[in-house]
Amino acid sequence: MKIAFLQGSDQRERIFTNRHLEQLRQWGEVTLNERKGIQKEEQLANAIKDADVAITSWGVSALNHRVLDEAPNLKVVLHAAGTVKTIVTPELWARGIRVANAAAALGKGVAETALGMTIASLKDIWRLGRYTRKGQWGEVQNVKEMFDVKVGVVGAGMAGTHFIRLLQQFEVDILVYDPVLSAERVEAMGAVKVSFEELLEQSDVISIHVPSLPDTFRMFNENSFQLMKDDCILINTARGAVIDEPALVKELERGRFFACLDVTDPEPPTADHPFRNLPNVVLTPHIAGAVNNGLQRVARSVMHDLQFYMQGKVMKGEVKCEELNLLA
């Protein structure tokens, strides 16, 4: 079995350690792409030559027919990243090539970040940290515990589901808006399925976990914000495009909400964007998914799926063509 890495060496080295490569060499002949940066058609065609298994990641262009023609025996593409929309083409599906991604591994990091933001925001740690540094003490009237509050989860995909799982450790009520899931499925997760409007009206914390799709574009807008509670905490670790940012700025300037934003549209926000100066906004640089040691969780996901593939099992990250319109 020939296993070809298509991503540039800089991306590969961030994700896969020598230990991972040695394990792969026990399973087959491993070919490394030693070029750096974005890998386009010519580089990909050279790197994929005669491969049975292709490993891709960020910085890999679409696998079109000219690339795939160089690997007539290709059976599976393992994407060491989230969305596969940047790499898949109709030609790939037509050839019966299976595809898997590492969205579940990335989702764990996203969920953990959302939980951290939830706890820190309810505890008012961001403001109290600034005040304490200046010599002030006390003023804890806005502090809340993870107790008897309602946490709204918008989207129960990989990240949203893991966030719900983490919330089970706390005495909170979990509300879920996800039109794809049944009420019974949500109940089995330990949550309550509600409409989008009900979630907005009832939640003390709202954590967004939806993909960027036409249906989710600016779903958080002026009308949505009018339904939300005063002092609601809004957390976005999904995609910036799901929020109408000018509308959110208006509410933040009024002091109605507190927002934790790991993503914006565009990224980064402009130098003069109000998000940079408003006291009730926490900005982080799109770190929720996986950074540094967390990227090795992505590598482990790919390794596990390759094992499942070799054993004739369904890969945990397997993506079907018909699922693309629902995925990030």
C-alpha positions in Angstrom: 0.0 0.0 0.0 1.4 3.4 -1.0 0.5 6.2 1.3 1.1 9.7 -0.1 1.2 13.0 1.8 -0.1 15.8 -0.4 0.1 18.7 2.0 3.3 20.8 2.1 6.0 19.8 4.5 5.3 22.8 6.7 1.7 21.7 7.3 2.6 18.0 7.6 5.2 18.7 10.3 2.7 20.7 12.4 0.4 17.8 12.5 2.3 14.5 12.2 5.2 13.6 14.4 8.0 11.1 13.5 6.2 8.6 15.7 3.1 8.9 13.4 5.3 8.5 10.3 7.0 5.4 11.6 3.6 3.8 12.3 2.5 4.6 8.8 5.7 3.0 7.4 4.7 -0.2 9.1 1.5 -0.2 7.1 2.9 0.8 3.7 5.3 2.8 1.6 5.1 6.4 2.7 5.8 9.3 0.2 6.3 12.7 1.7 5.8 16.0 -0.2 8.8 18.1 0.8 7.5 21.3 -0.9 6.1 24.1 1.3 3.1 26.3 1.1 -0.1 26.0 -0.9 0.0 22.8 -3.1 -1.7 23.3 -6.4 -2.5 21.0 -9.3 1.1 20.4 -10.6 2.5 19.7 -7.2 -0.4 17.5 -6.2 -0.2 15.5 -9.4 3.5 14.8 -8.6 2.9 14.0 -5.0 -0.1 11.6 -5.5 1.5 9.5 -8.2 0.5 5.8 -8.0 -0.9 6.3 -4.4 -3.5 4.0 -2.8 -4.1 6.3 0.1 -3.7 10.1 0.0 -3.4 12.3 3.1 -4.4 15.9 2.7 -4.8 18.9 5.0 -4.9 22.7 4.9 -3.2 24.2 1.9 -4.2 21.5 -0.6 -6.1 22.5 -3.7 -9.0 20.6 -5.3 -8.3 17.0 -6.4 -9.5 17.3 -10.0 -9.3 14.7 -12.7 -5.8 15.7 -13.8 -4.5 15.1 -10.3 -6.5 11.9 -9.9 -5.3 10.5 -13.3 -1.9 10.2 -11.7 -3.2 7.8 -9.1 -5.5 5.2 -10.8 -5.4 2.9 -7.8 -6.4 5.6 -5.3 -9.0 4.2 -2.8 -9.2 6.7 0.0 -8.5 10.3 0.9 -7.9 11.1 4.5 -8.2 14.8 5.2 -6.2 16.0 8.3 -8.4 19.0 8.7 -12.1 19.9 8.9 -14.1 20.7 5.8 -13.4 18.6 2.7 -15.2 21.1 0.4 -11.9 22.6 -0.6 -10.4 19.3 -1.9 -13.3 17.2 -3.2 -14.6 17.3 -6.7 -17.3 15.4 -8.6 -14.6 13.4 -10.3 -13.4 12.1 -7.0 -16.8 10.8 -6.0 -17.4 9.4 -9.5 -14.3 7.2 -9.2 -15.6 5.7 -6.0 -12.9 7.1 -3.8 -13.8 7.2 -0.1 -13.2 10.4 1.9 -12.8 11.0 5.6 -12.0 14.1 7.6 -10.9 15.0 11.1 -13.9 17.2 12.0 -14.6 15.2 15.2 -11.1 15.8 16.5 -11.3 19.5 15.7 -14.8 19.6 17.3 -13.4 18.5 20.6 -11.1 21.5 20.8 -13.9 23.8 19.7 -16.2 22.5 22.4 -13.5 22.8 25.1 -12.9 26.4 24.1 -16.6 27.2 24.2 -16.9 25.6 27.7 -13.9 27.7 28.9 -15.5 30.9 27.5 -18.8 30.0 29.1 -17.3 29.5 32.5 -15.0 32.6 32.3 -17.9 34.8 31.1 -20.4 33.7 33.6 -17.8 34.2 36.4 -17.2 37.7 34.8 -13.5 36.8 34.9 -12.6 39.1 32.0 -13.8 42.2 33.7 -12.8 41.2 37.2 -9.3 40.4 36.0 -8.9 44.0 34.6 -10.3 45.5 37.8 -8.1 43.5 40.1 -5.0 44.4 38.1 -5.9 48.0 38.7 -6.1 47.5 42.5 -9.9 47.2 42.7 -11.4 44.4 44.7 -14.8 42.8 45.0 -17.6 44.1 42.7 -18.8 40.6 42.1 -22.5 41.3 41.6 -22.4 40.1 38.0 -20.8 36.7 38.8 -22.8 33.6 38.0 -22.0 29.9 38.6 -22.6 27.0 36.3 -25.8 26.4 38.2 -29.4 26.9 37.3 -28.7 28.7 34.1 -29.8 27.9 30.6 -27.2 27.2 27.9 -28.4 27.4 24.3 -26.5 25.3 21.8 -27.1 26.3 18.2 -26.1 23.4 16.0 -25.4 19.9 17.4 -22.9 18.6 14.9 -19.5 17.3 16.0 -18.5 20.4 18.1 -22.0 21.1 19.4 -22.5 17.5 20.5 -19.2 17.4 22.4 -20.1 20.7 24.0 -23.4 19.2 25.2 -21.4 16.2 26.5 -19.1 18.5 28.5 -22.1 20.5 29.9 -23.5 17.3 31.4 -20.9 17.7 34.3 -22.8 20.9 35.4 -26.2 21.7 36.9 -27.4 23.7 33.9 -30.4 23.3 31.5 -29.3 22.7 27.9 -31.5 23.9 25.0 -30.7 22.8 21.5 -31.7 24.3 18.2 -30.9 21.9 15.3 -33.5 21.4 12.6 -31.9 18.1 11.5 -32.1 16.3 14.9 -35.3 14.8 16.3 -36.5 15.8 19.8 -35.9 12.2 20.9 -32.3 12.3 19.7 -31.7 15.6 21.5 -33.3 14.2 24.7 -31.0 11.2 24.5 -28.1 13.7 24.6 -29.4 15.2 27.8 -30.9 18.3 26.3 -34.2 19.8 25.2 -34.9 20.5 21.5 -36.4 24.0 21.0 -37.1 26.4 18.2 -34.6 29.0 17.3 -36.8 31.7 18.8 -37.3 29.8 22.0 -33.6 29.4 22.4 -33.0 33.1 21.9 -35.6 34.1 24.4 -34.7 31.7 27.2 -30.9 31.2 27.1 -28.4 32.9 29.5 -25.6 31.7 27.3 -25.7 31.0 23.6 -22.9 29.0 21.9 -22.9 28.8 18.1 -21.8 25.6 16.4 -23.4 25.8 12.9 -21.5 25.5 9.6 -21.3 28.4 7.2 -24.1 27.7 4.7 -26.6 29.8 2.8 -29.3 28.9 5.5 -27.0 30.1 8.3 -25.7 33.3 6.8 -26.3 36.1 9.3 -28.9 34.0 11.2 -27.9 36.1 14.2 -29.2 39.5 13.1 -31.2 42.5 14.3 -34.4 40.4 14.8 -32.5 37.7 16.6 -30.8 40.1 19.0 -34.1 41.7 19.9 -35.3 38.3 21.2 -32.3 37.7 23.4 -32.1 38.4 27.1 -30.3 41.4 28.4 -26.9 40.3 29.8 -26.9 37.2 27.5 -23.5 35.8 26.7 -23.0 35.1 23.0 -20.1 32.7 22.1 -19.1 32.1 18.4 -16.5 29.5 17.7 -18.1 28.5 14.4 -17.9 31.0 11.5 -18.1 34.7 11.4 -20.6 34.9 8.6 -23.4 33.5 10.8 -23.5 36.9 12.7 -24.6 40.2 11.3 -21.7 42.1 12.8 -23.0 45.7 12.4 -26.2 44.6 14.2 -24.3 43.0 17.0 -22.1 46.1 17.4 -25.2 48.2 18.0 -26.4 45.9 20.8 -22.9 45.7 22.3 -22.6 49.5 22.3 -25.9 49.6 24.2 -24.3 47.2 26.7 -27.0 44.5 26.3 -24.7 41.5 25.7 -21.3 40.1 26.3 -19.7 38.4 23.3 -16.8 36.0 23.0 -15.8 35.8 19.3 -13.1 33.3 18.1 -14.2 34.0 14.5 -15.2 37.1 12.6 -16.1 38.1 9.0 -13.6 38.9 7.7 -10.6 37.6 9.7 -9.0 39.4 11.3 -11.4 42.3 11.9 -10.2 45.6 10.5 -7.9 47.7 12.7 -10.7 50.2 13.5 -13.4 47.6 14.0 -15.5 48.3 17.2 -14.9 44.7 18.3 -11.3 45.7 19.1 -12.4 48.5 21.6 -15.7 47.5 23.1 -15.3 46.4 26.8 -17.9 43.7 26.4 -16.2 41.8 23.7 -13.4 39.1 24.0 -11.6 38.4 20.7 -9.4 35.4 20.1 -7.6 34.6 16.8 -9.5 31.6 15.5 -7.9 29.1 18.0 -10.9 27.1 19.0 -10.3 24.1 16.8 -6.7 22.9 17.2 -3.4 24.6 17.7 0.0 23.3 18.6 -0.3 20.0 20.6 -4.0 19.8 19.7 -3.1 19.2 16.1 -1.8 15.8 17.0 -5.4 14.9 17.9 -6.0 15.5 14.2 -3.1 13.1 13.3 -4.5 10.5 15.7 -7.9 10.7 14.0 -6.4 10.1 10.6 -4.4 7.2 11.9 -7.4 5.6 13.4 -9.5 6.0 10.2 -6.7 4.5 8.2 -6.8 1.5 10.5 -10.5 1.2 10.2 -10.2 1.4 6.4 -7.6 -1.4 6.3 -9.8 -3.5 8.6 -12.8 -3.0 6.2 -14.7 -1.0 8.8 -16.6 2.3 8.4 -14.2 5.2 9.1 -15.4 7.5 11.9 -14.7 10.6 9.8 -16.2 9.3 6.6 -18.0 11.9 4.5 -20.5 11.0 1.8 -21.2 13.1 -1.2 -24.9 13.6 -0.3 -23.8 15.0 3.1 -21.8 18.0 1.7 -24.7 20.4 1.7 -25.1 20.0 5.4 -21.5 20.1 6.5 -19.1 23.0 7.1 
